[in-house]
Amino acid sequence: MKNFFRIKEYKALFYRLLLVYLFYFIARLLFFIYNYSLLKVDAVGDFFKLAYHGLTFDTTAILYVNGLFILFSVLPLWINTKKGYQKFLFYLYFVTNLIAYATNFIDLIYYKFIYARTTITVWDSLEHEKDKSGMMFRFLISYWHVYLLFFLMAVLWIYLYKKVRVIHEPVTHSKLKYFPFSIVGLLAIATLTIGGIRGDFKKSTRPLNLIDANRYVEKPQHADIVLNTPFAIIRTIGKTSFKKIDLVDKSVVEANFQPIKHYTNNPKSTPNVVLIITESFGREYWGSFNKDMNIPNYEGYTPFLDSLAQHSMIYTNGFANGSKSIHGMSSILAGVPSFRDAFTSSPFPNQKIQSLVSCLEEMGYDTSFFHGAPNGSMGFLGFGNILGFDHYYGKTEFNNDAEFDGVWGIWDEPFLQFMKQTLDKKRKPFFSTVFTVSSHEPYIVPEKYNGKFPKGNVPMHQCVGYTDYAFKRFFDEAKKQPWFKNTIFIITADHGNQTYYDEYAKVVNRTATPILIYKPDGSLKGVNKELAQQIDIYPTILDMVGYDKPFRSWGRSLVGDTKVKPYAINFNGNLYQFQRGNYICTFDGKQVVGYYDSNDKALERNLISKPNKEMLETGEACKAIIQDYFEKIIDQKLYYNK
């Protein structure tokens, strides 16, 4: 064949792109193996079916990443086959592909924490971390096997790439033919590339997006097998899910959620409030929250908190409204959940926000936020300033690096003691929030406590034992102070962490978090099994302290609101999950795609083919809150004004 047809070059290009598909398949297989217990694929054939559907998303990512490589491979430059040019293509190919490919390996581990493919928003979390190099080094030590796998894949990939070489054959007498044939090839390849990036050639079809993965699955978590991480990152660059939708009449919002609350509780005194947000402290770890779960051979790791629960009101069916720490902060303190994108990472957090902080400051409370990490970590300081805390206490204010854990911040035990000592000097009433740090990867405890706490079944269990002990020390000292008896204590978590029991690996239960309210006078105790969620904490506290003005909240008071039906909402597997009454509804942002029995936490039996009245009402309520959520945030109406 004449070399002006460039057949050998096109074959080499095809082979090189085929290699990318091969290694994306290997990455998908590794992702499945590392997260097998969460993904729950029943048969080998089912995995290959999901991998087949994943080819569409692989194609988009591969063509995006290799766009320049493809272009330079087919340009009619007459020097394409020369050794120097082929070397340039080699480096262009591997620099772009290995950077993109590496992101797949992030999710071998990170998926266990966020239950979703990593998107561009991960950089929002890292933005506030000062010790990024130290973090990378720790991950290298802890997850060396992931780095090794990536290195081995890269070496194998380079080896296979070099198996097919383009031999230089100078174009001499056929340049006039070479150019037009090359233009035809370029246009054909460009057309195929555009179609591959979009997902098909139909004008009516929008470019492929994350939500499209759910078209091919019956279980929501399987969408994460269909997807790949480069695609998830690329498709969310410069994008935001914060867009208004118009699905229901506004009367549906009012009927279901009454977003403007007005409670008339009149307590005898104005209590202090201590709100404890416990890092990664999922409901699975608390023995007192699992008594009626019927989990075979269950063990808890919270002896002190279990004893405290006997004198408290505990909500054993509580859920987080997000999957990251900053999600928890906005949900709990301001009643603003985060779904596909964090509210704090959206274009809209810099607005006046009615919250626990603003309402309690109206009542004359001194407000403070404690977090033992380096000041500014996790974006807490910035969001705390938006909310208007009077005081922020971090690692800087603690001022004793001898108690630094070497990773995230000050150990929980000494930092909670520092908090207690600071509260001793506060004017009354005070509202204080603490966000703990120790119950977290890399799952270590202070050296002096090695062997003190049960190792349990996963590394997290030892950390839970340590933080539970830190709480014991805090309460032992706090109860000696005069402010203790007139204080409401609320303990919850930002999200869960490592799971051991199958019950908590189920899709819905992955966001299961504890909510405990303790009043030292014993006036509030018991077990409440109704649905509860993080955004309920804000109205609950305002109800309990006697805030008597209207305020904005999508949640409900857990101690006095009978007008709003108990519900919980979050976002997982590219779908909104809305629980209420006897059903769970899944919603893709435009339409309801599933109804499930409330006990079907794994979302295995979709009942949408035969919806009943309650299901349809649940679906309308789900649409209503999402519609109102985006409208209020975009229109900057997160503060109620008469």
Summary of the structure (lengths in Angstrom):
residues: 642
radius of gyration: 27.3
end to end distance: 80.5
largest distance: 99.4
contacts: 2146
relative contact order: 0.13
helix: 49%
strand: 12%
